[in-house]
Amino acid sequence: LMTEKIKRLYRSTNDIMLAGVCSGLAEYSSLDPTVVRLLFVMAFFFTGPGILLAYLILMIVVPSEQITS
């Protein structure tokens, strides 16, 4: 029996700064959203604009979280 819930990556609809990508990644990996945002900023300084392209791709590809009432 498959009673386990499958872990999926979604963009957050609760904790949004730009598009909810960092919050969604934080929730998926059980980290604080601030840590993930800081990692993205640090990655920008080390990798340059490539991380911005990655963020934009994640914004487009990762679906938004389902709102459950």
C-alpha positions in Angstrom: 0.0 0.0 0.0 1.2 3.5 -0.9 0.3 5.5 2.1 3.4 7.7 2.0 2.9 11.3 0.7 5.1 12.0 -2.2 7.3 15.1 -1.6 6.9 17.7 -4.4 8.5 21.0 -5.1 6.1 24.0 -5.3 6.5 27.7 -5.3 5.2 29.0 -2.0 2.0 31.1 -1.9 2.4 32.1 1.8 6.0 33.4 2.1 6.7 35.3 -1.1 9.5 37.8 -1.8 9.6 37.7 -5.6 7.9 34.5 -6.8 8.0 32.1 -3.9 10.8 30.0 -5.4 13.2 30.3 -2.4 10.4 29.6 0.1 9.3 26.6 -1.9 12.8 25.3 -2.0 13.2 25.9 1.7 10.0 24.0 2.5 11.0 21.1 0.2 14.4 20.8 1.9 13.3 21.6 5.5 15.3 24.8 5.8 14.5 28.4 6.8 13.5 30.5 3.8 16.0 33.2 4.9 18.8 30.7 4.6 17.8 29.8 1.0 17.5 33.4 0.1 20.9 34.2 1.4 22.3 31.2 -0.5 20.8 32.6 -3.7 22.4 36.0 -3.0 25.8 34.5 -2.3 25.5 32.3 -5.4 24.9 35.5 -7.4 28.2 37.0 -6.2 30.1 33.8 -6.9 28.5 32.7 -10.2 27.3 35.9 -11.6 24.0 36.3 -13.5 23.7 32.6 -14.1 21.8 32.2 -10.9 19.3 34.8 -12.0 18.6 32.7 -15.1 18.2 29.6 -12.9 15.7 31.5 -10.7 13.7 32.6 -13.8 13.6 29.1 -15.1 12.4 27.8 -11.7 9.8 30.6 -11.6 8.4 29.3 -14.9 8.9 25.5 -14.4 7.9 25.0 -10.7 4.1 25.1 -10.3 2.5 27.3 -7.6 1.4 25.6 -4.4 -2.2 24.4 -4.3 -4.3 26.5 -1.9 -6.3 24.2 0.4 -9.2 25.5 2.4 
